[in-house]
Amino acid sequence: MSSTRTLASYLSGLRFEDLPPEVVEKGKLAILDAVGNCIGGYPLALSRTFLDLAGSLGSGRPEATLIGDGDRVSVSAAAFGNAALTTMLDYCDYTRSESGRCATWLGAMAVPAAMAAGESRSISGRELIASVVAGYEGAARIVHSMDMTLEQSQKIGGETLSVFAAVCAAGRALGLDEDEMLSAVGMAGIYTPVPGWYKWVGDEGLTPRKDIKQGWAWMCMTGAFAAVSARQGLRMLQENHVLDGDKGISRMVGMDIFHEERLTADLGSRYYLPQFTSKVYPGCAITHTAVSGVLEIARDHGVTPQDVESIQVVTNKQDGIGFDDRDPQGLSDLQFSMPYQVAAALAAGDGGPGWYCDSTAASPQVRDLARRVELSFDDECERLFRESHLRVSKVAVHTRSGARYTRRVDGVGHVSEAGEIRSKFTTTASQVIDPDHVSRILDTVDTLEDQDGLAPLMDLLAPLPDHVR
């Protein structure tokens, strides 16, 4: 039996009753994190474009809910729209290959796809959890079996394998059997996007940045549509072994390391979800060590935005080129601008939609502070990033009174424990909805395994306010 079929067989037969309690709890935390990011993303202006696109794509089949609006659209259109919301803040979880050079976004693909497909079949809360677990396990095994050497990573790069989190989750929620899941995974593999990261990160002259980021919404839609297609009877034959061997997906997306045995090792006894972690700040992770350094200095020395004369950030050049925009315009520009991210973190309060709403983006204080941030590079930061994918920032804050405070940050941690994820959700969602609404969503996700359907959760996710509180 091929590795692709073995994995597909496992995912199609994955049962909630067989999941360890820790995996169930982490699955609920993953759902909560994705839902919080969805709520936080909804009021941002760019969300409107994606939701309108989703409506135009899928209005003929009212199968699933667009979060925020409440409109009913097709499964693939709902996956598209809700994945766009989930990634709008760039605040979601991801996992990386062994070297750290290849990343895959999991919750932002698995949760919207599972919700959309699950609504179309009126599945239970238990089935939703199992479907999300399937999305995580399938995609994590795929990316953890593949990698790039340092030499290869200088030629090409891209986080395109996220599509597998969507197809595995949607396929499980749709109740695909082994053959159908195999075809769905094959279709998703053949229509995996090209690895474009190396072009739009690490190159010059790329601002203003594109609105679609890495095409996450498209990847989620592709995965969901592959699952729907398989359920409707479409079959992939030549592509049934899309993950296997030297001509499998690893080579298609430019990787030169493949440990095929990792795709299927310890299926059912070893899970990825216990390792689930999520971002501690919104915006591109490339900015986070600088953000962390500035916030630590502000906390330890009582530095306020009004105190700042200038801020110097030194980091690696490979993925820092193009992150020095001091006058960013669109949402992606804001999130990929080191000066803006640092300024928003210092002046705009807790992370979430408040960093990117119109009032903050246009704030004279934030804009002035961003213009005081200077980005540069050095050999040590470059070497550490190239050798071990460790992002290092050396931050110096100069105050108007003549003081100089420095901080070196070697990588930024993530949130993973239940209390941390709940706190992140509360902080993010509270910028959009009232405290009672926040509490009801928390309670609903906490008891998801006891619910016969998804309506109690989906009813709390639409309609939502279209502005930051």
Rosetta blueprint (number, residue, H / E / L):
1 M L
2 S L
3 S H
4 T H
5 R H
6 T H
7 L H
8 A H
9 S H
10 Y H
11 L H
12 S H
13 G H
14 L L
15 R L
16 F H
17 E H
18 D H
19 L L
20 P L
21 P H
22 E H
23 V H
24 V H
25 E H
26 K H
27 G H
28 K H
29 L H
30 A H
31 I H
32 L H
33 D H
34 A H
35 V H
36 G H
37 N H
38 C H
39 I H
40 G H
41 G H
42 Y L
43 P L
44 L L
45 A H
46 L H
47 S H
48 R H
49 T H
50 F H
51 L H
52 D H
53 L H
54 A H
55 G H
56 S H
57 L H
58 G H
59 S L
60 G L
61 R L
62 P L
63 E L
64 A E
65 T E
66 L L
67 I L
68 G L
69 D L
70 G L
71 D L
72 R E
73 V E
74 S L
75 V H
76 S H
77 A H
78 A H
79 A H
80 F H
81 G H
82 N H
83 A H
84 A H
85 L H
86 T H
87 T H
88 M L
89 L L
90 D L
91 Y L
92 C L
93 D L
94 Y E
95 T E
96 R E
97 S L
98 E L
99 S L
100 G L
101 R L
102 C L
103 A E
104 T E
105 W E
106 L L
107 G H
108 A H
109 M H
110 A H
111 V H
112 P H
113 A H
114 A H
115 M H
116 A H
117 A H
118 G H
119 E H
120 S H
121 R H
122 S L
123 I L
124 S L
125 G H
126 R H
127 E H
128 L H
129 I H
130 A H
131 S H
132 V H
133 V H
134 A H
135 G H
136 Y H
137 E H
138 G H
139 A H
140 A H
141 R H
142 I H
143 V H
144 H H
145 S L
146 M E
147 D E
148 M L
149 T L
150 L H
151 E H
152 Q H
153 S H
154 Q L
155 K L
156 I L
157 G L
158 G L
159 E L
160 T L
161 L L
162 S L
163 V H
164 F H
165 A H
166 A H
167 V H
168 C H
169 A H
170 A H
171 G H
172 R H
173 A H
174 L L
175 G L
176 L L
177 D L
178 E H
179 D H
180 E H
181 M H
182 L H
183 S H
184 A H
185 V H
186 G H
187 M H
188 A H
189 G H
190 I H
191 Y L
192 T L
193 P L
194 V L
195 P L
196 G L
197 W H
198 Y H
199 K H
200 W H
201 V L
202 G L
203 D L
204 E L
205 G L
206 L L
207 T L
208 P L
209 R L
210 K L
211 D L
212 I L
213 K L
214 Q L
215 G L
216 W H
217 A H
218 W H
219 M H
220 C H
221 M H
222 T H
223 G H
224 A H
225 F H
226 A H
227 A H
228 V H
229 S H
230 A H
231 R H
232 Q L
233 G L
234 L L
235 R L
236 M L
237 L L
238 Q H
239 E H
240 N H
241 H H
242 V L
243 L L
244 D L
245 G L
246 D L
247 K L
248 G L
249 I H
250 S H
251 R H
252 M H
253 V L
254 G L
255 M L
256 D L
257 I E
258 F E
259 H L
260 E H
261 E H
262 R H
263 L H
264 T L
265 A L
266 D L
267 L L
268 G L
269 S L
270 R L
271 Y L
272 Y L
273 L H
274 P H
275 Q H
276 F L
277 T L
278 S E
279 K L
280 V L
281 Y L
282 P L
283 G L
284 C L
285 A H
286 I H
287 T H
288 H H
289 T H
290 A H
291 V H
292 S H
293 G H
294 V H
295 L H
296 E H
297 I H
298 A H
299 R H
300 D H
301 H H
302 G L
303 V L
304 T L
305 P H
306 Q H
307 D H
308 V E
309 E E
310 S E
311 I E
312 Q E
313 V E
314 V E
315 T E
316 N L
317 K L
318 Q L
319 D L
320 G L
321 I L
322 G L
323 F L
324 D L
325 D L
326 R L
327 D L
328 P L
329 Q L
330 G L
331 L H
332 S H
333 D H
334 L H
335 Q H
336 F L
337 S L
338 M H
339 P H
340 Y H
341 Q H
342 V H
343 A H
344 A H
345 A H
346 L H
347 A H
348 A L
349 G L
350 D L
351 G L
352 G L
353 P H
354 G H
355 W H
356 Y L
357 C L
358 D H
359 S H
360 T H
361 A H
362 A L
363 S L
364 P H
365 Q H
366 V H
367 R H
368 D H
369 L H
370 A H
371 R L
372 R L
373 V E
374 E E
375 L E
376 S E
377 F E
378 D L
379 D H
380 E H
381 C H
382 E H
383 R H
384 L H
385 F H
386 R H
387 E H
388 S H
389 H L
390 L L
391 R L
392 V E
393 S E
394 K E
395 V E
396 A E
397 V E
398 H E
399 T E
400 R L
401 S L
402 G L
403 A L
404 R E
405 Y E
406 T E
407 R E
408 R E
409 V E
410 D E
411 G L
412 V L
413 G L
414 H L
415 V E
416 S L
417 E L
418 A H
419 G H
420 E H
421 I H
422 R H
423 S H
424 K H
425 F H
426 T H
427 T H
428 T H
429 A H
430 S L
431 Q L
432 V L
433 I L
434 D L
435 P H
436 D H
437 H H
438 V H
439 S H
440 R H
441 I H
442 L H
443 D H
444 T H
445 V H
446 D H
447 T L
448 L H
449 E H
450 D H
451 Q L
452 D L
453 G L
454 L L
455 A H
456 P H
457 L H
458 M H
459 D L
460 L L
461 L L
462 A L
463 P L
464 L L
465 P L
466 D L
467 H L
468 V L
469 R L
